[in-house]
């Protein structure tokens, strides 16, 4: 998910996406531990998405506007 797509989401949708990303990260870590994960880059992609979502949530809390 790109940053512009994340910024277009409403607050409730953003929280929902964050929860789904957390579940996906858990599943990926579980698959990694059981040697079933094929593409290890998926973990990095999901972690990056989570960080972007949390950053945007924090920006909205602080009232920071991005151009």
N, C-alpha and C positions, 0 to 999 in steps of 0.2 A: 504494500500500500504506500502510495507516494504522499509526501507532506501536504500537497494541495488537496488531496482526497481526504486526508485526516482533518485538515482545517475546515473543510466543507461540512463535516459531521456536526450534529447538534450535541449538546452536553450529554444527554442520556444515551444517544447512539455511541458516543465516544467511550463512555464507561462500559457499555455492553461489549464493544469491540475490544476494549482492554481486558475484560474478563475472558473473552474467547481466546485472546492471544495468550493469556496466562495458562489456560487449559491446554492450548496447543503446545506451549513450551514444556509443560509437564509431560505431555504425551511423547514429545520428541526426546526429552531426557530419559524417559522410561525405555523408549525404543533403543536409545544409545546404550543404556546399561545392559539391555538384553541382546545386544549385537544385532538388532534388526533394522537399524537406521542406515539407509543407503547414502543419502546426501547430507553430510555433516554441516554444510553451509546453511541449511534450513534453521538451525539453532541460532546462528548469528543473525539471520534475517528477522526472525521473530523477536529476538532480544532488542534489535534496533528499532523495530516497530513499537515495542512496548515503551522504550525510552522516549521515542517521539511523541507517543500518546500522553505519557506522563508529563512531559515538558509542556505540551499544549494545554493540558488541564491546569498545570501550575500557572502558566501565562494568563489563562482566563481568570484564575483566582486572584491574581495580582492586578488584573486589568491592563495588561501590556498588549499593545496593538502591534501587529507585524504587518509590514507593507507587502 
